[in-house]
């Protein structure tokens, strides 16, 4: 056995417990879960999160324009399909269920 392997075998794995933190943006409490703590430790992060997920997501999406959706009738079943692109008249449009069914059948 190498010395590194012996040292690794003697290192205890830390036990993490859920911890309640307060968001510095909105002041609401949020849970820093044991799984998140293990992830932070694995990545070498030293500091705990300072903001809740909702505030992090809001900050991340602040500069992005709101997504525009278009509606069209599904060629296969006639249901309303919500699309992120402007459909063209010369191509068929499928709702999510019909699109997935067609994709599985290929």
N, CA, C and O atoms as a printed pandas DataFrame, in Angstrom:
     atom_number atom_name residue_name chain_id  residue_number  x_coord  y_coord  z_coord
0              1         N          UNK        A               1    0.832   -1.184    0.000
1              2        CA          UNK        A               1    0.000    0.000    0.000
2              3         C          UNK        A               1    0.875    1.244    0.000
3              4         O          UNK        A               1    1.934    1.285    0.627
4              5         N          UNK        A               2    0.407    2.248   -0.714
5              6        CA          UNK        A               2    1.126    3.516   -0.745
6              7         C          UNK        A               2    0.686    4.376    0.430
7              8         O          UNK        A               2   -0.389    4.170    0.993
8              9         N          UNK        A               3    1.530    5.350    0.799
9             10        CA          UNK        A               3    1.208    6.224    1.930
10            11         C          UNK        A               3   -0.079    7.004    1.686
11            12         O          UNK        A               3   -0.874    7.190    2.607
12            13         N          UNK        A               4   -0.295    7.470    0.429
13            14        CA          UNK        A               4   -1.506    8.228    0.111
14            15         C          UNK        A               4   -2.757    7.380    0.357
15            16         O          UNK        A               4   -3.762    7.883    0.860
16            17         N          UNK        A               5   -2.694    6.103    0.005
17            18        CA          UNK        A               5   -3.845    5.223    0.197
18            19         C          UNK        A               5   -4.111    4.997    1.676
19            20         O          UNK        A               5   -5.268    4.932    2.093
20            21         N          UNK        A               6   -3.063    4.877    2.469
21            22        CA          UNK        A               6   -3.221    4.683    3.906
22            23         C          UNK        A               6   -3.846    5.936    4.517
23            24         O          UNK        A               6   -4.747    5.840    5.350
24            25         N          UNK        A               7   -3.369    7.108    4.103
25            26        CA          UNK        A               7   -3.915    8.357    4.632
26            27         C          UNK        A               7   -5.372    8.517    4.236
27            28         O          UNK        A               7   -6.186    8.954    5.050
28            29         N          UNK        A               8   -5.723    8.163    2.976
29            30        CA          UNK        A               8   -7.098    8.278    2.519
30            31         C          UNK        A               8   -8.014    7.335    3.295
31            32         O          UNK        A               8   -9.167    7.675    3.562
32            33         N          UNK        A               9   -7.519    6.170    3.654
33            34        CA          UNK        A               9   -8.324    5.200    4.378
34            35         C          UNK        A               9   -8.627    5.673    5.796
35            36         O          UNK        A               9   -9.636    5.272    6.377
36            37         N          UNK        A              10   -7.770    6.517    6.357
37            38        CA          UNK        A              10   -7.953    6.995    7.722
38            39         C          UNK        A              10   -8.774    8.275    7.812
39            40         O          UNK        A              10   -9.122    8.701    8.913
40            41         N          UNK        A              11   -9.094    8.899    6.678
41            42        CA          UNK        A              11   -9.854   10.144    6.684
42            43         C          UNK        A              11  -11.336    9.833    6.863
43            44         O          UNK        A              11  -11.903    9.021    6.132
44            45         N          UNK        A              12  -11.950   10.484    7.839
45            46        CA          UNK        A              12  -13.375   10.279    8.070
46            47         C          UNK        A              12  -14.179   11.104    7.085
47            48         O          UNK        A              12  -13.815   12.235    6.766
48            49         N          UNK        A              13  -15.273   10.532    6.606
49            50        CA          UNK        A              13  -16.174   11.255    5.734
50            51         C          UNK        A              13  -17.064   12.134    6.602
51            52         O          UNK        A              13  -17.703   11.635    7.529
52            53         N          UNK        A              14  -17.119   13.434    6.317
53            54        CA          UNK        A              14  -17.945   14.310    7.148
54            55         C          UNK        A              14  -19.428   13.973    7.009
55            56         O          UNK        A              14  -19.889   13.548    5.950
56            57         N          UNK        A              15  -20.154   14.171    8.089
57            58        CA          UNK        A              15  -21.597   13.957    8.087
58            59         C          UNK        A              15  -22.246   15.332    8.023
59            60         O          UNK        A              15  -21.977   16.198    8.855
60            61         N          UNK        A              16  -23.095   15.519    7.036
61            62        CA          UNK        A              16  -23.758   16.804    6.847
62            63         C          UNK        A              16  -25.205   16.703    7.319
63            64         O          UNK        A              16  -25.840   15.654    7.204
64            65         N          UNK        A              17  -25.711   17.814    7.851
65            66        CA          UNK        A              17  -27.107   17.910    8.252
66            67         C          UNK        A              17  -27.694   19.154    7.599
67            68         O          UNK        A              17  -26.999   20.151    7.410
68            69         N          UNK        A              18  -28.980   19.089    7.257
69            70        CA          UNK        A              18  -29.649   20.250    6.689
70            71         C          UNK        A              18  -29.474   21.450    7.608
71            72         O          UNK        A              18  -29.532   21.326    8.831
72            73         N          UNK        A              19  -29.262   22.600    7.009
73            74        CA          UNK        A              19  -29.039   23.824    7.769
74            75         C          UNK        A              19  -29.944   24.920    7.206
75            76         O          UNK        A              19  -30.037   25.088    5.990
76            77         N          UNK        A              20  -30.603   25.656    8.080
77            78        CA          UNK        A              20  -31.462   26.751    7.652
78            79         C          UNK        A              20  -30.649   28.037    7.609
79            80         O          UNK        A              20  -30.013   28.416    8.592
80            81         N          UNK        A              21  -30.679   28.708    6.449
81            82        CA          UNK        A              21  -29.961   29.962    6.248
82            83         C          UNK        A              21  -30.969   31.059    5.907
83            84         O          UNK        A              21  -32.115   30.768    5.564
84            85         N          UNK        A              22  -30.548   32.299    6.000
85            86        CA          UNK        A              22  -31.401   33.438    5.667
86            87         C          UNK        A              22  -30.838   34.113    4.406
87            88         O          UNK        A              22  -29.652   34.435    4.338
88            89         N          UNK        A              23  -31.699   34.315    3.426
89            90        CA          UNK        A              23  -31.318   34.934    2.161
90            91         C          UNK        A              23  -30.984   36.411    2.380
91            92         O          UNK        A              23  -31.747   37.142    3.013
92            93         N          UNK        A              24  -29.837   36.841    1.849
93            94        CA          UNK        A              24  -29.439   38.237    2.019
94            95         C          UNK        A              24  -30.231   39.172    1.113
95            96         O          UNK        A              24  -30.247   40.381    1.343
96            97         N          UNK        A              25  -30.894   38.630    0.077
97            98        CA          UNK        A              25  -31.677   39.450   -0.852
98            99         C          UNK        A              25  -33.098   39.688   -0.346
99           100         O          UNK        A              25  -33.538   40.831   -0.226
100          101         N          UNK        A              26  -33.813   38.598   -0.050
101          102        CA          UNK        A              26  -35.230   38.724    0.301
102          103         C          UNK        A              26  -35.500   38.545    1.792
103          104         O          UNK        A              26  -36.591   38.868    2.263
104          105         N          UNK        A              27  -34.521   38.033    2.541
105          106        CA          UNK        A              27  -34.697   37.851    3.980
106          107         C          UNK        A              27  -35.444   36.601    4.383
107          108         O          UNK        A              27  -35.652   36.360    5.572
108          109         N          UNK        A              28  -35.854   35.796    3.406
109          110        CA          UNK        A              28  -36.552   34.542    3.708
110          111         C          UNK        A              28  -35.568   33.451    4.092
111          112         O          UNK        A              28  -34.412   33.457    3.668
112          113         N          UNK        A              29  -36.040   32.528    4.891
113          114        CA          UNK        A              29  -35.212   31.376    5.250
114          115         C          UNK        A              29  -35.244   30.357    4.120
115          116         O          UNK        A              29  -36.253   30.209    3.431
116          117         N          UNK        A              30  -34.126   29.656    3.938
117          118        CA          UNK        A              30  -34.057   28.548    2.983
118          119         C          UNK        A              30  -33.151   27.478    3.564
119          120         O          UNK        A              30  -32.311   27.756    4.419
120          121         N          UNK        A              31  -33.327   26.252    3.092
121          122        CA          UNK        A              31  -32.581   25.110    3.621
122          123         C          UNK        A              31  -31.375   24.824    2.733
123          124         O          UNK        A              31  -31.502   24.660    1.519
124          125         N          UNK        A              32  -30.218   24.767    3.354
125          126        CA          UNK        A              32  -28.973   24.337    2.707
126          127         C          UNK        A              32  -28.865   22.857    3.040
127          128         O          UNK        A              32  -28.395   22.493    4.117
128          129         N          UNK        A              33  -29.300   22.001    2.116
129          130        CA          UNK        A              33  -29.440   20.573    2.405
130          131         C          UNK        A              33  -28.095   19.872    2.578
131          132         O          UNK        A              33  -27.050   20.379    2.169
132          133         N          UNK        A              34  -28.149   18.712    3.186
133          134        CA          UNK        A              34  -26.944   17.903    3.382
134          135         C          UNK        A              34  -26.324   17.547    2.030
135          136         O          UNK        A              34  -25.102   17.546    1.882
136          137         N          UNK        A              35  -27.167   17.248    1.055
137          138        CA          UNK        A              35  -26.668   16.928   -0.282
138          139         C          UNK        A              35  -25.962   18.099   -0.935
139          140         O          UNK        A              35  -24.927   17.935   -1.581
140          141         N          UNK        A              36  -26.537   19.298   -0.759
141          142        CA          UNK        A              36  -25.895   20.493   -1.307
142          143         C          UNK        A              36  -24.564   20.748   -0.611
143          144         O          UNK        A              36  -23.595   21.151   -1.255
144          145         N          UNK        A              37  -24.511   20.517    0.697
145          146        CA          UNK        A              37  -23.273   20.717    1.445
146          147         C          UNK        A              37  -22.191   19.753    0.962
147          148         O          UNK        A              37  -21.031   20.139    0.817
148          149         N          UNK        A              38  -22.571   18.504    0.713
149          150        CA          UNK        A              38  -21.616   17.520    0.211
150          151         C          UNK        A              38  -21.110   17.939   -1.175
151          152         O          UNK        A              38  -19.923   17.813   -1.474
152          153         N          UNK        A              39  -22.019   18.433   -2.009
153          154        CA          UNK        A              39  -21.641   18.908   -3.341
154          155         C          UNK        A              39  -20.650   20.067   -3.239
155          156         O          UNK        A              39  -19.635   20.084   -3.935
156          157         N          UNK        A              40  -20.948   21.044   -2.362
157          158        CA          UNK        A              40  -20.056   22.184   -2.165
158          159         C          UNK        A              40  -18.668   21.707   -1.731
159          160         O          UNK        A              40  -17.656   22.186   -2.241
160          161         N          UNK        A              41  -18.626   20.765   -0.790
161          162        CA          UNK        A              41  -17.350   20.249   -0.289
162          163         C          UNK        A              41  -16.583   19.538   -1.407
163          164         O          UNK        A              41  -15.369   19.697   -1.536
164          165         N          UNK        A              42  -17.307   18.750   -2.216
165          166        CA          UNK        A              42  -16.683   18.013   -3.315
166          167         C          UNK        A              42  -16.061   18.972   -4.326
167          168         O          UNK        A              42  -14.992   18.694   -4.869
168          169         N          UNK        A              43  -16.723   20.098   -4.579
169          170        CA          UNK        A              43  -16.232   21.085   -5.540
170          171         C          UNK        A              43  -15.194   22.025   -4.937
171          172         O          UNK        A              43  -14.571   22.810   -5.652
172          173         N          UNK        A              44  -15.008   21.944   -3.620
173          174        CA          UNK        A              44  -14.016   22.784   -2.965
174          175         C          UNK        A              44  -14.523   24.172   -2.609
175          176         O          UNK        A              44  -13.726   25.060   -2.309
176          177         N          UNK        A              45  -15.839   24.373   -2.637
177          178        CA          UNK        A              45  -16.403   25.673   -2.272
178          179         C          UNK        A              45  -16.262   25.864   -0.772
179          180         O          UNK        A              45  -16.567   24.959    0.006
180          181         N          UNK        A              46  -15.802   27.030   -0.367
181          182        CA          UNK        A              46  -15.559   27.307    1.040
182          183         C          UNK        A              46  -16.740   27.999    1.725
183          184         O          UNK        A              46  -16.953   27.818    2.924
184          185         N          UNK        A              47  -17.503   28.786    0.973
185          186        CA          UNK        A              47  -18.570   29.591    1.557
186          187         C          UNK        A              47  -19.949   28.979    1.335
187          188         O          UNK        A              47  -20.192   28.310    0.330
188          189         N          UNK        A              48  -20.832   29.215    2.275
189          190        CA          UNK        A              48  -22.219   28.773    2.154
190          191         C          UNK        A              48  -22.945   29.732    1.211
191          192         O          UNK        A              48  -22.522   30.876    1.047
192          193         N          UNK        A              49  -24.045   29.268    0.584
193          194        CA          UNK        A              49  -24.789   30.187   -0.277
194          195         C          UNK        A              49  -25.395   31.328    0.540
195          196         O          UNK        A              49  -25.800   31.132    1.686
196          197         N          UNK        A              50  -25.451   32.505   -0.049
197          198        CA          UNK        A              50  -25.979   33.673    0.654
198          199         C          UNK        A              50  -27.398   34.022    0.217
199          200         O          UNK        A              50  -28.097   34.780    0.889
200          201         N          UNK        A              51  -27.817   33.455   -0.925
201          202        CA          UNK        A              51  -29.156   33.747   -1.427
202          203         C          UNK        A              51  -29.931   32.456   -1.683
203          204         O          UNK        A              51  -29.343   31.403   -1.930
204          205         N          UNK        A              52  -31.256   32.555   -1.621
205          206        CA          UNK        A              52  -32.117   31.395   -1.870
206          207         C          UNK        A              52  -32.170   31.108   -3.374
207          208         O          UNK        A              52  -31.736   31.928   -4.184
208          209         N          UNK        A              53  -32.697   29.957   -3.733
209          210        CA          UNK        A              53  -32.754   29.556   -5.137
210          211         C          UNK        A              53  -33.585   30.528   -5.966
211          212         O          UNK        A              53  -33.218   30.842   -7.098
212          213         N          UNK        A              54  -34.694   31.007   -5.423
213          214        CA          UNK        A              54  -35.549   31.942   -6.165
214          215         C          UNK        A              54  -34.790   33.223   -6.500
215          216         O          UNK        A              54  -34.889   33.724   -7.620
216          217         N          UNK        A              55  -34.038   33.754   -5.547
217          218        CA          UNK        A              55  -33.262   34.976   -5.794
218          219         C          UNK        A              55  -32.109   34.712   -6.757
219          220         O          UNK        A              55  -31.803   35.563   -7.592
220          221         N          UNK        A              56  -31.463   33.550   -6.657
221          222        CA          UNK        A              56  -30.381   33.208   -7.596
222          223         C          UNK        A              56  -30.929   33.100   -9.015
223          224         O          UNK        A              56  -30.324   33.603   -9.962
224          225         N          UNK        A              57  -32.084   32.435   -9.156
225          226        CA          UNK        A              57  -32.696   32.292  -10.483
226          227         C          UNK        A              57  -33.113   33.644  -11.048
227          228         O          UNK        A              57  -32.922   33.910  -12.234
228          229         N          UNK        A              58  -33.686   34.504  -10.195
229          230        CA          UNK        A              58  -34.110   35.828  -10.648
230          231         C          UNK        A              58  -32.910   36.633  -11.138
231          232         O          UNK        A              58  -32.993   37.308  -12.164
232          233         N          UNK        A              59  -31.804   36.567  -10.416
233          234        CA          UNK        A              59  -30.595   37.300  -10.810
234          235         C          UNK        A              59  -30.024   36.737  -12.111
235          236         O          UNK        A              59  -29.579   37.487  -12.980
236          237         N          UNK        A              60  -30.043   35.418  -12.231
237          238        CA          UNK        A              60  -29.508   34.760  -13.424
238          239         C          UNK        A              60  -30.318   35.134  -14.672
239          240         O          UNK        A              60  -29.755   35.307  -15.753
240          241         N          UNK        A              61  -31.630   35.256  -14.514
241          242        CA          UNK        A              61  -32.502   35.519  -15.663
242          243         C          UNK        A              61  -32.822   37.000  -15.849
243          244         O          UNK        A              61  -33.615   37.346  -16.725
244          245         N          UNK        A              62  -32.230   37.872  -15.055
245          246        CA          UNK        A              62  -32.567   39.298  -15.084
246          247         C          UNK        A              62  -32.317   39.940  -16.446
247          248         O          UNK        A              62  -33.112   40.773  -16.882
248          249         N          UNK        A              63  -31.248   39.579  -17.116
249          250        CA          UNK        A              63  -30.920   40.214  -18.388
250          251         C          UNK        A              63  -31.553   39.558  -19.595
251          252         O          UNK        A              63  -31.453   40.076  -20.707
252          253         N          UNK        A              64  -32.193   38.439  -19.393
253          254        CA          UNK        A              64  -32.776   37.705  -20.516
254          255         C          UNK        A              64  -34.177   38.219  -20.823
255          256         O          UNK        A              64  -34.962   38.472  -19.909
256          257         N          UNK        A              65  -34.490   38.372  -22.097
257          258        CA          UNK        A              65  -35.856   38.779  -22.445
258          259         C          UNK        A              65  -36.826   37.624  -22.153
259          260         O          UNK        A              65  -36.455   36.451  -22.204
260          261         N          UNK        A              66  -38.066   37.985  -21.849
261          262        CA          UNK        A              66  -39.064   36.947  -21.585
262          263         C          UNK        A              66  -39.311   36.178  -22.871
263          264         O          UNK        A              66  -39.411   36.766  -23.948
264          265         N          UNK        A              67  -39.407   34.876  -22.755
265          266        CA          UNK        A              67  -39.567   34.018  -23.924
266          267         C          UNK        A              67  -40.963   34.201  -24.526
267          268         O          UNK        A              67  -41.965   34.247  -23.812
268          269         N          UNK        A              68  -41.000   34.303  -25.840
269          270        CA          UNK        A              68  -42.259   34.455  -26.555
270          271         C          UNK        A              68  -42.726   33.091  -27.035
271          272         O          UNK        A              68  -41.943   32.307  -27.573
272          273         N          UNK        A              69  -44.011   32.815  -26.837
273          274        CA          UNK        A              69  -44.585   31.545  -27.267
274          275         C          UNK        A              69  -45.615   31.792  -28.364
275          276         O          UNK        A              69  -46.280   32.827  -28.398
276          277         N          UNK        A              70  -45.729   30.818  -29.256
277          278        CA          UNK        A              70  -46.701   30.851  -30.338
278          279         C          UNK        A              70  -47.602   29.640  -30.190
279          280         O          UNK        A              70  -47.170   28.592  -29.710
280          281         N          UNK        A              71  -48.851   29.782  -30.601
281          282        CA          UNK        A              71  -49.787   28.665  -30.541
282          283         C          UNK        A              71  -50.104   28.209  -31.954
283          284         O          UNK        A              71  -50.215   29.015  -32.877
284          285         N          UNK        A              72  -50.247   26.895  -32.102
285          286        CA          UNK        A              72  -50.609   26.303  -33.383
286          287         C          UNK        A              72  -51.427   25.045  -33.107
287          288         O          UNK        A              72  -51.405   24.518  -31.994
288          289         N          UNK        A              73  -52.134   24.576  -34.096
289          290        CA          UNK        A              73  -52.925   23.357  -33.960
290          291         C          UNK        A              73  -52.086   22.164  -34.383
291          292         O          UNK        A              73  -51.474   22.164  -35.451
292          293         N          UNK        A              74  -52.067   21.143  -33.527
293          294        CA          UNK        A              74  -51.302   19.919  -33.812
294          295         C          UNK        A              74  -51.834   19.267  -35.079
295          296         O          UNK        A              74  -53.040   19.063  -35.219
296          297         N          UNK        A              75  -50.948   18.944  -35.988
297          298        CA          UNK        A              75  -51.309   18.305  -37.243
298          299         C          UNK        A              75  -51.881   16.915  -37.015
299          300         O          UNK        A              75  -52.740   16.464  -37.773
300          301         N          UNK        A              76  -51.411   16.234  -35.978
301          302        CA          UNK        A              76  -51.803   14.856  -35.721
302          303         C          UNK        A              76  -53.123   14.736  -34.963
303          304         O          UNK        A              76  -54.019   14.018  -35.407
304          305         N          UNK        A              77  -53.262   15.427  -33.822
305          306        CA          UNK        A              77  -54.433   15.218  -32.964
306          307         C          UNK        A              77  -55.359   16.429  -32.859
307          308         O          UNK        A              77  -56.464   16.311  -32.329
308          309         N          UNK        A              78  -54.934   17.578  -33.350
309          310        CA          UNK        A              78  -55.777   18.766  -33.317
310          311         C          UNK        A              78  -55.697   19.569  -32.023
311          312         O          UNK        A              78  -56.398   20.572  -31.888
312          313         N          UNK        A              79  -54.870   19.162  -31.075
313          314        CA          UNK        A              79  -54.712   19.905  -29.820
314          315         C          UNK        A              79  -53.904   21.173  -30.060
315          316         O          UNK        A              79  -53.216   21.302  -31.073
316          317         N          UNK        A              80  -53.994   22.099  -29.126
317          318        CA          UNK        A              80  -53.212   23.328  -29.207
318          319         C          UNK        A              80  -51.781   23.025  -28.764
319          320         O          UNK        A              80  -51.559   22.446  -27.700
320          321         N          UNK        A              81  -50.822   23.421  -29.587
321          322        CA          UNK        A              81  -49.406   23.222  -29.287
322          323         C          UNK        A              81  -48.785   24.579  -29.014
323          324         O          UNK        A              81  -48.980   25.517  -29.786
324          325         N          UNK        A              82  -48.032   24.694  -27.911
325          326        CA          UNK        A              82  -47.300   25.927  -27.600
326          327         C          UNK        A              82  -45.878   25.757  -28.099
327          328         O          UNK        A              82  -45.196   24.790  -27.759
328          329         N          UNK        A              83  -45.441   26.708  -28.909
329          330        CA          UNK        A              83  -44.136   26.616  -29.558
330          331         C          UNK        A              83  -43.269   27.816  -29.195
331          332         O          UNK        A              83  -43.786   28.893  -28.897
332          333         N          UNK        A              84  -41.964   27.630  -29.221
333          334        CA          UNK        A              84  -41.023   28.725  -28.969
334          335         C          UNK        A              84  -40.550   29.350  -30.275
335          336         O          UNK        A              84  -39.653   30.193  -30.270
336          337         N          UNK        A              85  -41.142   28.947  -31.386
337          338        CA          UNK        A              85  -40.778   29.494  -32.692
338          339         C          UNK        A              85  -42.048   29.770  -33.489
339          340         O          UNK        A              85  -43.098   29.186  -33.220
340          341         N          UNK        A              86  -41.950   30.642  -34.450
341          342        CA          UNK        A              86  -43.086   30.963  -35.320
342          343         C          UNK        A              86  -43.236   29.832  -36.335
343          344         O          UNK        A              86  -42.346   29.626  -37.160
344          345         N          UNK        A              87  -44.358   29.091  -36.286
345          346        CA          UNK        A              87  -44.513   27.975  -37.225
346          347         C          UNK        A              87  -44.742   28.493  -38.645
347          348         O          UNK        A              87  -45.333   29.552  -38.854
348          349         N          UNK        A              88  -44.262   27.723  -39.602
349          350        CA          UNK        A              88  -44.496   28.085  -41.005
350          351         C          UNK        A              88  -45.629   27.215  -41.539
351          352         O          UNK        A              88  -45.829   26.090  -41.080
352          353         N          UNK        A              89  -46.352   27.735  -42.493
353          354        CA          UNK        A              89  -47.546   27.055  -43.019
354          355         C          UNK        A              89  -47.196   25.787  -43.800
355          356         O          UNK        A              89  -48.038   24.900  -43.936
356          357         N          UNK        A              90  -45.978   25.689  -44.311
357          358        CA          UNK        A              90  -45.621   24.549  -45.163
358          359         C          UNK        A              90  -45.053   23.349  -44.387
359          360         O          UNK        A              90  -44.704   22.336  -44.993
360          361         N          UNK        A              91  -44.956   23.455  -43.048
361          362        CA          UNK        A              91  -44.402   22.361  -42.241
362          363         C          UNK        A              91  -45.428   21.915  -41.204
363          364         O          UNK        A              91  -46.167   22.743  -40.670
364          365         N          UNK        A              92  -45.481   20.607  -40.911
365          366        CA          UNK        A              92  -46.424   20.134  -39.883
366          367         C          UNK        A              92  -45.977   20.565  -38.485
367          368         O          UNK        A              92  -44.785   20.727  -38.227
368          369         N          UNK        A              93  -46.943   20.746  -37.592
369          370        CA          UNK        A              93  -46.687   21.122  -36.200
370          371         C          UNK        A              93  -47.313   20.053  -35.323
371          372         O          UNK        A              93  -48.432   19.609  -35.580
372          373         N          UNK        A              94  -46.582   19.632  -34.271
373          374        CA          UNK        A              94  -47.072   18.596  -33.366
374          375         C          UNK        A              94  -47.061   19.099  -31.931
375          376         O          UNK        A              94  -46.183   19.868  -31.541
376          377         N          UNK        A              95  -48.047   18.657  -31.145
377          378        CA          UNK        A              95  -48.044   18.958  -29.716
378          379         C          UNK        A              95  -46.943   18.112  -29.067
379          380         O          UNK        A              95  -46.359   17.247  -29.720
380          381         N          UNK        A              96  -46.668   18.354  -27.817
381          382        CA          UNK        A              96  -45.571   17.647  -27.135
382          383         C          UNK        A              96  -45.777   16.134  -27.146
383          384         O          UNK        A              96  -44.836   15.382  -27.400
384          385         N          UNK        A              97  -47.002   15.687  -26.873
385          386        CA          UNK        A              97  -47.281   14.247  -26.813
386          387         C          UNK        A              97  -47.072   13.586  -28.173
387          388         O          UNK        A              97  -46.443   12.532  -28.262
388          389         N          UNK        A              98  -47.595   14.202  -29.228
389          390        CA          UNK        A              98  -47.443   13.624  -30.570
390          391         C          UNK        A              98  -45.983   13.685  -31.036
391          392         O          UNK        A              98  -45.503   12.763  -31.694
392          393         N          UNK        A              99  -45.292   14.754  -30.701
393          394        CA          UNK        A              99  -43.886   14.878  -31.067
394          395         C          UNK        A              99  -43.075   13.756  -30.422
395          396         O          UNK        A              99  -42.256   13.121  -31.085
396          397         N          UNK        A             100  -43.303   13.509  -29.117
397          398        CA          UNK        A             100  -42.592   12.435  -28.422
398          399         C          UNK        A             100  -42.921   11.073  -29.005
399          400         O          UNK        A             100  -42.036   10.230  -29.151
400          401         N          UNK        A             101  -44.190   10.848  -29.343
401          402        CA          UNK        A             101  -44.612    9.565  -29.919
402          403         C          UNK        A             101  -43.910    9.351  -31.267
403          404         O          UNK        A             101  -43.432    8.253  -31.552
404          405         N          UNK        A             102  -43.850   10.383  -32.077
405          406        CA          UNK        A             102  -43.173   10.276  -33.380
406          407         C          UNK        A             102  -41.680   10.031  -33.191
407          408         O          UNK        A             102  -41.080    9.260  -33.939
408          409         N          UNK        A             103  -41.089   10.667  -32.216
409          410        CA          UNK        A             103  -39.663   10.495  -31.967
410          411         C          UNK        A             103  -39.352    9.074  -31.499
411          412         O          UNK        A             103  -38.350    8.489  -31.910
412          413         N          UNK        A             104  -40.213    8.516  -30.635
413          414        CA          UNK        A             104  -40.019    7.132  -30.154
414          415         C          UNK        A             104  -40.158    6.118  -31.270
415          416         O          UNK        A             104  -39.469    5.098  -31.276
416          417         N          UNK        A             105  -41.054    6.395  -32.222
417          418        CA          UNK        A             105  -41.328    5.454  -33.307
418          419         C          UNK        A             105  -40.216    5.392  -34.342
419          420         O          UNK        A             105  -40.164    4.455  -35.137
420          421         N          UNK        A             106  -39.346    6.355  -34.342
421          422        CA          UNK        A             106  -38.265    6.374  -35.356
422          423         C          UNK        A             106  -37.225    5.363  -35.100
423          424         O          UNK        A             106  -36.263    5.261  -35.861
